[in-house]
């Protein structure tokens, strides 16, 4: 016969769930099987993070907006994209968090270098040899067939029971009428450039250009702790550094009600829409005349006087 089992898949059983199904026959024999279910690495505390706006000029203001469980304590981090390119292992992700768990699954009976295998104390079954068509057939235990004990061992479970969890093993008859147990192998259980317009007038003072000196070029931009309010919201006002780059930010939160949560990584693009680049010669001789080439880059939506 067949039957179906249903069970809820929740974050508490991530990243791996192992199911054991067994039954005991009237004769006391235990029949067992197991299956592994890989569960997506996620957390009960859902965290969402965003920049508003998602692009900005160096030294301009932006805001980090957070949504999470109420009263959560959250740690913010924002670094230059080049930092993660050099060390991608520094990127915080659900899988890297779950890899920090001291124990994710148990298999076998090995503990701190000790192999805790149990000896089969059940007596072997004695069967006589058969003579058929001039050939003598000696019964042996089938090699490679597991039993309930192997299934439990694969799950790392120790069982105290009077039921039969070992399959019967056939005694071997040798010269001198010696009887020895035949040992068979076992098989493990089944494993299963968003375009945006920059207003030039925002950077003008009384109709004249406002000159700024770029001097703040950090690799780590944001490293802060913020508490969410009773609705689970929090905001962090920050100033974009002078580096023209893409910033990568994420946050993790802890809550007394929902536990740990981690946001996806979000990006902010720091971009200068108008700048001039000079092309200098490799070297010149004193008194030499040379051409100085200036290249103007204008990503504004309108023309301006240079």
N, C-alpha and C positions, 0 to 999 in steps of 0.2 A: 504494500500500500504506500501511498504518498500523502504528505501533509505539508502545510505551509506555516512558516513562522514569520512574524512581523515584530520588529523592535525599533524604537526611535533612534535615529542617528543624531547625536548632539555633540557639542564641542568637548564635553567631558570625556568622551571615549577616543578623541584624536590622540595621536595620528594613526593608531592601529587598534582594531578591535578583533578579538579572537573568540570564536564561538565554539563551544563543545556541546555535542548532542550525543546522548547515550541512552541505552535502555538495558534492562536486566531481564533475561529470559527466565521462565519458571525453573530451569535447571540450574540457575545461578550464574550463567555465563553473561558477561558484560559485552555488549556490542557498542562501539563508539566511533565517532568521526568528528573532525574539526575542520574549520575553514577560517581564513584570514580575510578581513575587510579593511582596506586602506581608507582612512577617513581624512577629508581635507583638513589641513592645518588652519584652523580658525579659532577665534576667541569669542567668548560670550559678550564681552564689552566691545560694542561696535564704535569705532572712532573714525570720524571724517574730518579732514583738514583741507583748507583751501586758502589761496592768496587772493586778495582783492585790492588792486587789480593783479592780473597774472604777468603783466609786463610793466616796466617802469624805467625811468632814467636813473643813472647813478646819482646818489645823494638825495633821491626823492623818497617820499614816504609811502609805505604800503601797510597792509594789515593781514595778520594771520587769523583766520576764523576757525573755531573748533566746535565740533558737536560730539558729545560722548554721554556716558551715563551720568546722572546727577551726582554732584559732590565728588567727582573723580579728581585725582591729583595727577597732572600730566606734565611730562618732560618734553620740551621742544628741542629739536636739533636741525640746523640748516648749515650745509657745507657747500663749498665749491664743487661743481661736477667733476673737476679734475681729480679731487681727492678720492672719489669713488671709482674713477677710472683706474687709478694706480692701485687701489686696494678695494676691489669689489667685495671682498669678504667682510668689510666694515659696514656694508649695507644691512640694516636691520630688517628682517623679514620673518614671517611666521615659521618657516622651516628652520631658520637659524635659532629662533627662540626655543623651538621644540628640541633642537639638537643639544640644548643645554641641560635637558632633563637627565638626571643620573641613571635612570632606568626606564626604558620605553617598552621592552618586552623581555620575557623570560623563556628560554629554550633549554631543554636538557637538564641534567642533574649535576652540572659543574658549578662549584662555588669556591671562589678564591683559590683556584688552581687544584681543588680537590674534586675527584670524580666520584660522585655519590650514587653510583649504580647499585641497584638492589639485585641480589641473587635470587633466582627462581627456586623456591623451596618446594614447589609442587613435584610429586613423584612423576617420573616419565611413564609413558604408556608402553607396555610390552606387546608387540605384535609378531606373529610368526612369519617367516619367509614363505614365499609361494614358489612352487615349481610348475612351470607352464611351458609346454613344447620344448622341454630340455633346457630351459633357462630358469635360473633361480632369481627371483625378484625379492630384494630386501627392502622393506618399508623404511623410509627416512622422512624426517620432518621437511616440509616444503621450504625451500630457501627463498628469501625475499618477501615473504608474506608477513605483514605486521599484525598486531593485535591491539586490544584496548590499552594494554600497558604502554605500548609504543606511542599511541596517541596522547596519553596522559604525560608521558615523558617529553614529547615534543612541545607540550604546553608548559612544561616546568611544574607540573602538579604532582604532589605527593598524596597518595590515597591510602587510607586505612580502611580496609574492607575484607569481609570474608567471602565476597563473590569472586568469580573466576575472571580475572583480568588478563591472565596469561593463556595463550593457546596451548593445547596439549603438545608435548614433545615426545617423540617416539624413541624408545630405548634402542640402542644399537647392540646387536649380538656379535661378539667376536670369539675367536678361538679361545678356549679355556672358559667359555660361558661367562665372560665378563660383560657386564651391562654398563654402558655409559650413555649419558645424555647427549643427544645431537643438538648442536647449536646452529641456529639459522640466523641469517641477517635480517634486518628490518628496514623498512623504508619510512621516511618521515611522513607526517600528515600533509595533506594538500595545502600549498601556499597560494594559496591563491594571490615763417615770420608772420604767427598770427598778425595780420595787418592791423595796425592801430595808428591813429593820427595823433601827433604830438603838437600841442599848441605852442607856437613860438612865443606868443605874447606872455606865457607863463614864466618865461625866463628873461623878461625884459624889465628894466627899471627905468621909468620915466622915458620910455622909448629907446633906451640905450641897452645894448647887450650886457648881461650880467656875467662877469668872469668868475669862474670857480676853479679851484686847484684840487685835482684828484690826488689824494694821499692816503686813503684808507683801503687797503687791499688784503683783507684777511682770507684765510682758508676756511676757518670756522666762523660763521656769521652769527648764528643764534644758538645759545646754550642756556636754556632758562626753564623754570618750573612755574606752572600756572595751575590754579584751582578752578574747576568748573563750578558754575552756580547751581542753584536748585533745579534749573531746567536743563542742565547738561551743556550749557554754552559757555564759551570763553573767547576772548579776543586779545591779541597782542599787537600793539602798534610798534613798528620798527622802521628804521631808515636803511634804504638799500645802500650797500657799500659802493665804492667807486669802481670796482672791478666790472668790466664788461664781460659777462659770463652767464651761465645758467646755474641757478642755485637749486639744490635738492634739499627738501625739508620733509621730516616726518615726526611723529610723536607717539609715545606710548603712555597709557593711562592705567591707573589702578583704582579700583572701587571696592568698597566694603560689601556691596551688593552683587556686582557682576564680575568682579575680579579683574584680570589683566586684559588689556586691549591694545591693538597696534593699528595705526593708520597706514594706508598706502602712501608711497612717496609722491609728493607733489613738487612742481617746478615753478620757479619764477625766473623770467628772462630779463636781465639787466642789459639795456641796449641804448646806444647813443645814436639818435637819428641823423645827426649832422656833425661831421668832423672832417678835418683836413689832414692829409698824410704827405709828408715831405720825402722825396726820394733823393738821397744824398749820394754823391760819387764815392767810390771806395777810398780814393785818396786824391789830393791835389798838391801842386807845387806852388810855393809862394810866388805871387804875381800872376798866376795862371787864371784865365777866365774860363768859367764853366757854366753850364745850364743847371739851374735849380728847378726841379720839377715838383710841382705841388698838385696833388690829386684831391679833389673835393668829393666827398661822399654825402649825398643828400637823399635820405629816405623819407623826407617829409612829403605831404600831399600837395604842397604848393611850392612855387619857385621863390627864392629869396636872393637878395643882393649879396655878392661875395666881394 
